[in-house]
Each structure stands twice: as structure tokens, then as C-alpha cells.
């Protein structure tokens, strides 16, 4: 799957576990969650709280 991307990430973390995969492209970070992990971490809420301050 990752070989289909145009650029190769600087680093990749979480492939073994597979619940939360992090692709580091230096200027952009891509987070890929299974639905349960996405609900648990609620990153959208975290960013919304920062924007409201």
C-alpha cells in the first residue's frame, strides 16, 4: 500500500500494531487510525479546543 504514494515518508511508526500508523513526511504528518483508536484519541476535539483559545 505505501509504495503507491508519490513520496516516501521520512519515517513510519505503528505498522506492527496497526491501530495508529504515523507517516512522517517532514512537513506533513499523516495519522491513520482504526475507528476505535480514532474515537479514543479524538484529535479533532483536541485541535478544536486549541483553535477556540
C-alpha distance matrix in Angstrom:
0.0 3.8 5.5 5.7 7.9 11.5 12.7 11.8 12.8 16.2 15.3 12.9 14.8 14.5 11.6 14.4 16.1 13.3 16.0 15.5 12.7 14.1 12.6 15.7 16.1 19.8 21.1 18.6 17.2 14.4 15.0 12.8 15.2 15.9 18.9 21.5 20.6 20.5 24.0 25.2 24.5 25.3 24.2 25.3 28.8 28.8 28.3 30.8 33.3 33.0 33.4 36.6 38.3
3.8 0.0 3.8 5.3 5.8 9.2 9.4 8.1 9.0 12.5 11.8 10.0 12.5 13.2 10.7 14.0 16.0 13.5 16.1 14.8 11.4 11.8 9.6 12.3 12.5 16.2 17.8 15.5 14.4 12.1 13.4 12.1 15.1 16.6 19.8 22.2 20.6 20.4 24.1 25.0 23.7 24.7 23.1 24.4 27.9 27.5 26.7 29.5 31.9 31.2 31.7 35.0 36.5
5.5 3.8 0.0 3.8 5.5 7.9 8.7 7.8 10.2 13.5 13.6 12.5 15.5 16.5 13.9 16.9 19.2 17.0 19.8 18.6 15.1 15.2 12.5 14.6 14.0 17.6 19.2 17.5 17.0 15.1 16.8 15.8 18.9 20.3 23.4 25.9 24.4 24.1 27.8 28.8 27.5 28.3 26.6 27.7 31.3 30.9 29.9 32.6 35.1 34.2 34.6 38.0 39.4
5.7 5.3 3.8 0.0 3.8 6.5 8.9 9.5 11.8 15.4 15.9 14.8 17.6 18.3 16.0 19.2 21.0 18.2 20.6 19.3 16.1 16.2 13.5 15.7 14.7 18.4 19.3 17.3 17.1 14.9 16.8 15.6 18.7 20.1 22.7 25.7 24.4 23.7 27.2 28.7 27.4 27.8 26.1 26.7 30.4 30.3 29.1 31.5 34.4 33.6 33.5 36.9 38.6
7.9 5.8 5.5 3.8 0.0 3.8 5.6 7.0 9.0 12.7 13.7 13.1 16.2 17.5 15.8 19.4 21.0 18.2 20.2 18.3 14.9 14.2 11.1 12.7 11.2 14.9 15.6 13.7 13.9 12.1 14.6 14.3 17.8 19.8 22.4 25.2 23.6 22.5 26.1 27.5 25.8 26.0 23.8 24.5 28.2 27.8 26.3 28.9 31.7 30.6 30.5 34.0 35.6
11.5 9.2 7.9 6.5 3.8 0.0 3.8 6.8 9.6 12.8 14.7 15.1 18.5 20.4 19.0 22.5 24.2 21.7 23.5 21.3 17.9 16.6 13.0 13.6 11.2 14.4 14.8 13.7 14.9 13.9 17.0 17.3 20.9 23.2 25.6 28.5 26.7 25.4 29.0 30.4 28.3 28.4 25.9 26.3 30.0 29.5 27.6 30.2 32.9 31.6 31.2 34.8 36.3
12.7 9.4 8.7 8.9 5.6 3.8 0.0 3.8 6.4 9.2 11.6 12.6 16.2 18.6 17.7 21.3 23.1 20.9 22.8 20.2 16.6 14.7 10.9 10.7 8.0 11.1 12.1 11.5 12.7 12.6 15.9 16.7 20.5 23.2 25.8 28.3 26.0 24.9 28.6 29.5 27.2 27.5 24.8 25.6 29.2 28.2 26.3 29.2 31.7 30.0 30.0 33.7 34.8
11.8 8.1 7.8 9.5 7.0 6.8 3.8 0.0 3.8 6.6 8.5 9.6 13.4 16.0 15.0 18.3 20.5 18.7 20.9 18.4 14.7 12.8 9.2 9.1 7.5 10.5 12.6 12.0 12.3 12.3 15.1 15.9 19.5 22.1 25.1 27.2 24.8 24.2 28.0 28.5 26.2 27.0 24.5 25.8 29.2 28.0 26.6 29.7 31.9 30.3 30.7 34.3 35.2
12.8 9.0 10.2 11.8 9.0 9.6 6.4 3.8 0.0 3.8 5.3 6.7 10.3 13.3 13.1 16.5 18.3 16.8 18.5 15.7 12.0 9.6 6.0 5.4 4.7 7.7 10.2 9.4 9.2 9.6 12.3 13.7 17.2 20.1 23.1 24.9 22.1 21.6 25.3 25.5 23.0 24.1 21.4 23.0 26.2 24.7 23.5 26.9 28.8 27.1 27.8 31.4 32.1
16.2 12.5 13.5 15.4 12.7 12.8 9.2 6.6 3.8 0.0 3.8 7.1 10.4 14.0 14.4 17.4 19.2 18.4 20.0 17.0 13.6 10.7 7.7 5.5 5.3 6.4 9.9 10.2 10.0 11.5 14.0 15.9 19.1 22.2 25.2 26.6 23.5 23.2 26.9 26.6 23.8 25.1 22.3 24.2 27.1 25.2 24.0 27.6 29.1 27.1 28.1 31.7 32.0
15.3 11.8 13.6 15.9 13.7 14.7 11.6 8.5 5.3 3.8 0.0 3.8 6.7 10.4 11.1 13.8 15.6 15.1 16.8 14.0 10.7 8.1 6.2 5.2 7.3 8.6 12.0 11.4 9.9 10.8 12.3 14.0 16.8 19.7 22.8 23.8 20.7 20.9 24.5 23.9 21.4 23.2 20.7 23.1 25.8 23.8 23.3 26.9 28.2 26.5 28.0 31.4 31.6
12.9 10.0 12.5 14.8 13.1 15.1 12.6 9.6 6.7 7.1 3.8 0.0 3.8 6.9 7.4 10.4 12.1 11.4 13.2 10.7 7.3 5.7 4.8 6.2 9.1 11.2 14.0 12.4 9.9 9.6 10.2 11.1 13.6 16.2 19.6 20.6 17.6 18.1 21.7 21.2 19.1 21.1 19.0 21.5 24.3 22.7 22.5 26.0 27.4 26.2 27.7 31.0 31.5
14.8 12.5 15.5 17.6 16.2 18.5 16.2 13.4 10.3 10.4 6.7 3.8 0.0 3.8 5.9 8.2 9.2 9.2 10.6 8.3 5.8 5.1 6.8 8.4 11.9 13.6 16.1 14.3 11.1 10.6 9.8 10.5 12.0 14.4 17.8 18.2 15.0 16.1 19.6 18.6 16.7 19.1 17.5 20.4 22.8 21.2 21.6 25.1 26.1 25.3 27.2 30.2 30.6
14.5 13.2 16.5 18.3 17.5 20.4 18.6 16.0 13.3 14.0 10.4 6.9 3.8 0.0 3.8 5.5 5.5 5.7 7.2 5.8 4.5 6.3 9.0 11.5 14.9 16.9 19.1 16.7 13.2 11.8 9.9 9.4 9.9 11.6 15.1 15.2 12.3 14.1 17.3 16.3 15.1 17.8 16.9 19.9 22.1 20.9 21.8 25.0 26.1 25.8 27.8 30.5 31.2
11.6 10.7 13.9 16.0 15.8 19.0 17.7 15.0 13.1 14.4 11.1 7.4 5.9 3.8 0.0 3.8 5.6 5.0 8.2 7.9 5.9 8.3 9.8 12.8 15.7 18.2 20.5 18.1 15.0 13.0 11.6 10.1 10.9 11.9 15.7 16.3 14.2 15.8 19.1 18.6 17.8 20.3 19.5 22.2 24.7 23.9 24.6 27.6 29.0 28.8 30.5 33.3 34.3
14.4 14.0 16.9 19.2 19.4 22.5 21.3 18.3 16.5 17.4 13.8 10.4 8.2 5.5 3.8 0.0 3.8 5.6 8.8 9.7 8.9 11.5 13.4 16.1 19.2 21.4 23.9 21.6 18.3 16.6 14.7 13.1 13.1 13.3 17.0 16.9 15.0 17.4 20.3 19.3 19.0 21.9 21.6 24.5 26.7 25.8 27.0 30.0 31.0 31.0 33.0 35.6 36.4
16.1 16.0 19.2 21.0 21.0 24.2 23.1 20.5 18.3 19.2 15.6 12.1 9.2 5.5 5.6 3.8 0.0 3.8 5.7 7.5 8.2 11.3 14.0 16.9 20.2 22.3 24.4 21.8 18.2 16.3 13.7 11.9 10.8 10.7 14.1 13.5 11.6 14.5 17.0 15.8 15.9 18.9 19.1 22.1 24.0 23.3 24.8 27.6 28.6 28.9 31.0 33.3 34.2
13.3 13.5 17.0 18.2 18.2 21.7 20.9 18.7 16.8 18.4 15.1 11.4 9.2 5.7 5.0 5.6 3.8 0.0 3.8 5.6 6.1 9.7 12.3 15.6 18.6 21.1 22.8 19.8 16.4 13.8 11.2 8.8 7.9 7.7 11.4 11.7 10.1 12.3 15.2 14.9 14.9 17.3 17.4 20.0 22.3 22.0 23.2 25.8 27.2 27.6 29.3 31.7 33.0
16.0 16.1 19.8 20.6 20.2 23.5 22.8 20.9 18.5 20.0 16.8 13.2 10.6 7.2 8.2 8.8 5.7 3.8 0.0 3.8 6.6 10.0 13.2 16.3 19.5 21.7 22.9 19.8 16.1 13.6 10.3 8.0 5.7 5.4 8.6 8.3 6.4 8.9 11.6 11.1 11.3 13.9 14.4 17.1 19.0 18.9 20.5 22.9 24.1 24.8 26.7 28.8 30.1
15.5 14.8 18.6 19.3 18.3 21.3 20.2 18.4 15.7 17.0 14.0 10.7 8.3 5.8 7.9 9.7 7.5 5.6 3.8 0.0 3.8 6.5 10.0 12.9 16.1 18.1 19.2 16.1 12.4 10.2 6.8 5.6 4.5 6.7 9.7 9.9 6.9 8.3 11.6 11.1 10.0 12.4 12.0 14.9 17.1 16.5 17.7 20.4 21.7 22.0 23.8 26.2 27.4
12.7 11.4 15.1 16.1 14.9 17.9 16.6 14.7 12.0 13.6 10.7 7.3 5.8 4.5 5.9 8.9 8.2 6.1 6.6 3.8 0.0 3.8 6.6 9.9 13.0 15.3 16.8 13.8 10.3 8.1 5.8 5.0 6.5 9.0 12.3 13.3 10.5 11.2 14.8 14.6 13.1 15.1 13.9 16.5 19.2 18.3 18.8 21.8 23.4 23.2 24.7 27.5 28.7
14.1 11.8 15.2 16.2 14.2 16.6 14.7 12.8 9.6 10.7 8.1 5.7 5.1 6.3 8.3 11.5 11.3 9.7 10.0 6.5 3.8 0.0 3.8 6.3 9.7 11.7 13.2 10.5 7.0 5.7 4.8 6.4 8.8 12.1 14.9 16.0 12.8 12.7 16.4 16.1 13.8 15.4 13.4 15.9 18.7 17.3 17.3 20.6 22.1 21.3 22.9 25.9 26.8
12.6 9.6 12.5 13.5 11.1 13.0 10.9 9.2 6.0 7.7 6.2 4.8 6.8 9.0 9.8 13.4 14.0 12.3 13.2 10.0 6.6 3.8 0.0 3.8 6.4 9.2 10.8 8.4 5.8 5.0 6.6 8.2 11.5 14.7 17.5 19.1 16.2 15.7 19.4 19.5 17.1 18.3 15.8 17.8 20.9 19.6 18.9 22.2 24.0 22.8 23.9 27.3 28.1
15.7 12.3 14.6 15.7 12.7 13.6 10.7 9.1 5.4 5.5 5.2 6.2 8.4 11.5 12.8 16.1 16.9 15.6 16.3 12.9 9.9 6.3 3.8 0.0 3.8 5.5 7.8 6.4 4.8 6.5 8.9 11.5 14.6 18.0 20.6 22.0 18.8 18.1 21.7 21.6 18.7 19.7 16.8 18.8 21.7 19.8 18.7 22.3 23.8 22.1 23.2 26.7 27.2
16.1 12.5 14.0 14.7 11.2 11.2 8.0 7.5 4.7 5.3 7.3 9.1 11.9 14.9 15.7 19.2 20.2 18.6 19.5 16.1 13.0 9.7 6.4 3.8 0.0 3.9 5.6 5.1 5.9 7.8 11.2 13.7 17.2 20.6 23.0 24.8 21.8 20.7 24.3 24.5 21.6 22.1 19.0 20.3 23.4 21.7 20.1 23.4 25.3 23.3 23.8 27.5 28.1
19.8 16.2 17.6 18.4 14.9 14.4 11.1 10.5 7.7 6.4 8.6 11.2 13.6 16.9 18.2 21.4 22.3 21.1 21.7 18.1 15.3 11.7 9.2 5.5 3.9 0.0 3.8 5.7 7.1 10.3 13.3 16.3 19.5 23.1 25.4 26.8 23.5 22.4 25.8 25.7 22.4 23.0 19.6 21.1 23.8 21.6 19.8 23.3 24.8 22.3 23.0 26.7 26.8
21.1 17.8 19.2 19.3 15.6 14.8 12.1 12.6 10.2 9.9 12.0 14.0 16.1 19.1 20.5 23.9 24.4 22.8 22.9 19.2 16.8 13.2 10.8 7.8 5.6 3.8 0.0 3.8 6.9 10.1 13.4 16.6 19.9 23.5 25.3 27.0 23.9 22.2 25.4 25.6 22.2 22.2 18.6 19.4 22.2 20.2 17.9 21.0 22.8 20.2 20.3 24.1 24.4
18.6 15.5 17.5 17.3 13.7 13.7 11.5 12.0 9.4 10.2 11.4 12.4 14.3 16.7 18.1 21.6 21.8 19.8 19.8 16.1 13.8 10.5 8.4 6.4 5.1 5.7 3.8 0.0 3.8 6.5 9.9 13.1 16.3 20.0 21.6 23.5 20.5 18.7 22.0 22.5 19.3 19.1 15.6 16.4 19.5 17.9 15.7 18.8 20.9 18.8 19.0 22.7 23.5
17.2 14.4 17.0 17.1 13.9 14.9 12.7 12.3 9.2 10.0 9.9 9.9 11.1 13.2 15.0 18.3 18.2 16.4 16.1 12.4 10.3 7.0 5.8 4.8 5.9 7.1 6.9 3.8 0.0 3.8 6.5 10.0 13.0 16.7 18.6 20.1 17.0 15.5 18.9 19.2 16.0 16.3 13.1 14.5 17.5 15.9 14.4 17.8 19.6 18.0 18.7 22.3 23.1
14.4 12.1 15.1 14.9 12.1 13.9 12.6 12.3 9.6 11.5 10.8 9.6 10.6 11.8 13.0 16.6 16.3 13.8 13.6 10.2 8.1 5.7 5.0 6.5 7.8 10.3 10.1 6.5 3.8 0.0 3.8 6.5 10.0 13.5 15.4 17.4 14.7 13.1 16.7 17.4 14.8 15.0 12.3 13.6 17.0 16.0 14.8 17.9 20.1 19.1 19.8 23.1 24.4
15.0 13.4 16.8 16.8 14.6 17.0 15.9 15.1 12.3 14.0 12.3 10.2 9.8 9.9 11.6 14.7 13.7 11.2 10.3 6.8 5.8 4.8 6.6 8.9 11.2 13.3 13.4 9.9 6.5 3.8 0.0 3.8 6.5 10.2 12.1 13.7 10.9 9.5 13.2 13.8 11.4 12.0 9.8 11.7 14.9 14.2 13.8 16.8 18.8 18.4 19.5 22.5 23.8
12.8 12.1 15.8 15.6 14.3 17.3 16.7 15.9 13.7 15.9 14.0 11.1 10.5 9.4 10.1 13.1 11.9 8.8 8.0 5.6 5.0 6.4 8.2 11.5 13.7 16.3 16.6 13.1 10.0 6.5 3.8 0.0 3.8 7.0 9.4 11.6 9.4 8.5 12.2 13.3 11.9 12.6 11.5 13.2 16.3 16.3 16.3 18.9 21.0 21.2 22.1 24.9 26.6
15.2 15.1 18.9 18.7 17.8 20.9 20.5 19.5 17.2 19.1 16.8 13.6 12.0 9.9 10.9 13.1 10.8 7.9 5.7 4.5 6.5 8.8 11.5 14.6 17.2 19.5 19.9 16.3 13.0 10.0 6.5 3.8 0.0 3.8 6.1 7.8 5.8 5.5 9.1 10.1 9.5 10.6 10.7 12.6 15.2 15.5 16.4 18.6 20.4 21.2 22.5 24.7 26.5
15.9 16.6 20.3 20.1 19.8 23.2 23.2 22.1 20.1 22.2 19.7 16.2 14.4 11.6 11.9 13.3 10.7 7.7 5.4 6.7 9.0 12.1 14.7 18.0 20.6 23.1 23.5 20.0 16.7 13.5 10.2 7.0 3.8 0.0 3.8 5.6 5.5 6.3 8.8 10.1 10.9 12.1 13.2 14.8 17.0 17.9 19.1 20.9 22.7 23.9 25.2 27.1 29.1
18.9 19.8 23.4 22.7 22.4 25.6 25.8 25.1 23.1 25.2 22.8 19.6 17.8 15.1 15.7 17.0 14.1 11.4 8.6 9.7 12.3 14.9 17.5 20.6 23.0 25.4 25.3 21.6 18.6 15.4 12.1 9.4 6.1 3.8 0.0 3.8 5.5 5.1 6.3 8.7 10.2 10.5 12.4 13.4 15.2 16.8 18.2 19.3 21.2 22.9 24.0 25.5 27.7
21.5 22.2 25.9 25.7 25.2 28.5 28.3 27.2 24.9 26.6 23.8 20.6 18.2 15.2 16.3 16.9 13.5 11.7 8.3 9.9 13.3 16.0 19.1 22.0 24.8 26.8 27.0 23.5 20.1 17.4 13.7 11.6 7.8 5.6 3.8 0.0 3.8 5.5 5.2 6.2 8.8 10.0 12.6 14.2 15.2 16.5 18.7 19.8 21.0 23.0 24.5 25.7 27.7
20.6 20.6 24.4 24.4 23.6 26.7 26.0 24.8 22.1 23.5 20.7 17.6 15.0 12.3 14.2 15.0 11.6 10.1 6.4 6.9 10.5 12.8 16.2 18.8 21.8 23.5 23.9 20.5 17.0 14.7 10.9 9.4 5.8 5.5 5.5 3.8 0.0 3.8 5.4 4.9 6.1 8.3 10.1 12.5 13.7 14.2 16.4 18.1 19.2 20.6 22.5 24.0 25.6
20.5 20.4 24.1 23.7 22.5 25.4 24.9 24.2 21.6 23.2 20.9 18.1 16.1 14.1 15.8 17.4 14.5 12.3 8.9 8.3 11.2 12.7 15.7 18.1 20.7 22.4 22.2 18.7 15.5 13.1 9.5 8.5 5.5 6.3 5.1 5.5 3.8 0.0 3.8 5.5 5.5 5.8 7.4 9.2 10.9 11.9 13.5 15.0 16.6 18.1 19.5 21.1 23.1
24.0 24.1 27.8 27.2 26.1 29.0 28.6 28.0 25.3 26.9 24.5 21.7 19.6 17.3 19.1 20.3 17.0 15.2 11.6 11.6 14.8 16.4 19.4 21.7 24.3 25.8 25.4 22.0 18.9 16.7 13.2 12.2 9.1 8.8 6.3 5.2 5.4 3.8 0.0 3.8 5.7 5.3 8.5 9.7 10.2 11.9 14.2 14.9 16.0 18.3 19.7 20.7 22.7
25.2 25.0 28.8 28.7 27.5 30.4 29.5 28.5 25.5 26.6 23.9 21.2 18.6 16.3 18.6 19.3 15.8 14.9 11.1 11.1 14.6 16.1 19.5 21.6 24.5 25.7 25.6 22.5 19.2 17.4 13.8 13.3 10.1 10.1 8.7 6.2 4.9 5.5 3.8 0.0 3.8 5.7 8.8 11.1 10.9 11.6 14.5 15.7 16.0 18.1 20.2 21.1 22.6
24.5 23.7 27.5 27.4 25.8 28.3 27.2 26.2 23.0 23.8 21.4 19.1 16.7 15.1 17.8 19.0 15.9 14.9 11.3 10.0 13.1 13.8 17.1 18.7 21.6 22.4 22.2 19.3 16.0 14.8 11.4 11.9 9.5 10.9 10.2 8.8 6.1 5.5 5.7 3.8 0.0 3.8 5.6 8.7 8.8 8.6 11.4 13.2 13.5 15.0 17.3 18.6 19.8
25.3 24.7 28.3 27.8 26.0 28.4 27.5 27.0 24.1 25.1 23.2 21.1 19.1 17.8 20.3 21.9 18.9 17.3 13.9 12.4 15.1 15.4 18.3 19.7 22.1 23.0 22.2 19.1 16.3 15.0 12.0 12.6 10.6 12.1 10.5 10.0 8.3 5.8 5.3 5.7 3.8 0.0 3.8 5.4 5.5 6.6 9.0 10.1 11.0 13.0 14.7 15.9 17.6
24.2 23.1 26.6 26.1 23.8 25.9 24.8 24.5 21.4 22.3 20.7 19.0 17.5 16.9 19.5 21.6 19.1 17.4 14.4 12.0 13.9 13.4 15.8 16.8 19.0 19.6 18.6 15.6 13.1 12.3 9.8 11.5 10.7 13.2 12.4 12.6 10.1 7.4 8.5 8.8 5.6 3.8 0.0 3.8 5.3 4.9 6.3 8.5 9.8 10.8 12.4 14.4 15.9
25.3 24.4 27.7 26.7 24.5 26.3 25.6 25.8 23.0 24.2 23.1 21.5 20.4 19.9 22.2 24.5 22.1 20.0 17.1 14.9 16.5 15.9 17.8 18.8 20.3 21.1 19.4 16.4 14.5 13.6 11.7 13.2 12.6 14.8 13.4 14.2 12.5 9.2 9.7 11.1 8.7 5.4 3.8 0.0 3.8 5.4 5.3 6.1 8.7 10.1 10.6 12.4 14.7
28.8 27.9 31.3 30.4 28.2 30.0 29.2 29.2 26.2 27.1 25.8 24.3 22.8 22.1 24.7 26.7 24.0 22.3 19.0 17.1 19.2 18.7 20.9 21.7 23.4 23.8 22.2 19.5 17.5 17.0 14.9 16.3 15.2 17.0 15.2 15.2 13.7 10.9 10.2 10.9 8.8 5.5 5.3 3.8 0.0 3.8 5.4 4.9 6.1 8.7 9.8 10.5 12.7
28.8 27.5 30.9 30.3 27.8 29.5 28.2 28.0 24.7 25.2 23.8 22.7 21.2 20.9 23.9 25.8 23.3 22.0 18.9 16.5 18.3 17.3 19.6 19.8 21.7 21.6 20.2 17.9 15.9 16.0 14.2 16.3 15.5 17.9 16.8 16.5 14.2 11.9 11.9 11.6 8.6 6.6 4.9 5.4 3.8 0.0 3.8 5.5 5.3 6.5 8.9 10.2 11.4
28.3 26.7 29.9 29.1 26.3 27.6 26.3 26.6 23.5 24.0 23.3 22.5 21.6 21.8 24.6 27.0 24.8 23.2 20.5 17.7 18.8 17.3 18.9 18.7 20.1 19.8 17.9 15.7 14.4 14.8 13.8 16.3 16.4 19.1 18.2 18.7 16.4 13.5 14.2 14.5 11.4 9.0 6.3 5.3 5.4 3.8 0.0 3.8 5.4 5.1 6.2 8.7 10.3
30.8 29.5 32.6 31.5 28.9 30.2 29.2 29.7 26.9 27.6 26.9 26.0 25.1 25.0 27.6 30.0 27.6 25.8 22.9 20.4 21.8 20.6 22.2 22.3 23.4 23.3 21.0 18.8 17.8 17.9 16.8 18.9 18.6 20.9 19.3 19.8 18.1 15.0 14.9 15.7 13.2 10.1 8.5 6.1 4.9 5.5 3.8 0.0 3.8 5.4 5.1 6.3 9.0
33.3 31.9 35.1 34.4 31.7 32.9 31.7 31.9 28.8 29.1 28.2 27.4 26.1 26.1 29.0 31.0 28.6 27.2 24.1 21.7 23.4 22.1 24.0 23.8 25.3 24.8 22.8 20.9 19.6 20.1 18.8 21.0 20.4 22.7 21.2 21.0 19.2 16.6 16.0 16.0 13.5 11.0 9.8 8.7 6.1 5.3 5.4 3.8 0.0 3.8 5.5 5.3 6.7
33.0 31.2 34.2 33.6 30.6 31.6 30.0 30.3 27.1 27.1 26.5 26.2 25.3 25.8 28.8 31.0 28.9 27.6 24.8 22.0 23.2 21.3 22.8 22.1 23.3 22.3 20.2 18.8 18.0 19.1 18.4 21.2 21.2 23.9 22.9 23.0 20.6 18.1 18.3 18.1 15.0 13.0 10.8 10.1 8.7 6.5 5.1 5.4 3.8 0.0 3.8 5.5 5.5
33.4 31.7 34.6 33.5 30.5 31.2 30.0 30.7 27.8 28.1 28.0 27.7 27.2 27.8 30.5 33.0 31.0 29.3 26.7 23.8 24.7 22.9 23.9 23.2 23.8 23.0 20.3 19.0 18.7 19.8 19.5 22.1 22.5 25.2 24.0 24.5 22.5 19.5 19.7 20.2 17.3 14.7 12.4 10.6 9.8 8.9 6.2 5.1 5.5 3.8 0.0 3.8 5.5
36.6 35.0 38.0 36.9 34.0 34.8 33.7 34.3 31.4 31.7 31.4 31.0 30.2 30.5 33.3 35.6 33.3 31.7 28.8 26.2 27.5 25.9 27.3 26.7 27.5 26.7 24.1 22.7 22.3 23.1 22.5 24.9 24.7 27.1 25.5 25.7 24.0 21.1 20.7 21.1 18.6 15.9 14.4 12.4 10.5 10.2 8.7 6.3 5.3 5.5 3.8 0.0 3.8
38.3 36.5 39.4 38.6 35.6 36.3 34.8 35.2 32.1 32.0 31.6 31.5 30.6 31.2 34.3 36.4 34.2 33.0 30.1 27.4 28.7 26.8 28.1 27.2 28.1 26.8 24.4 23.5 23.1 24.4 23.8 26.6 26.5 29.1 27.7 27.7 25.6 23.1 22.7 22.6 19.8 17.6 15.9 14.7 12.7 11.4 10.3 9.0 6.7 5.5 5.5 3.8 0.0
